[in-house]
């Protein structure tokens, strides 16, 4: 039975896998454009140094 793993190395045969390549490209673009803090809901994904 597969389960979600959020704390370590994911093993495709044991864990659900999600492709986040497009999301990471968008986040990188935001950082490159000067964003200092990127959040989703109440979670901070990135907080740059001022």
Secondary structure by P-SEA (a helix, b strand, c coil): cbbbbcccccccccbbbbbaaaaaaaaaaaaaaccccccccccccccccc
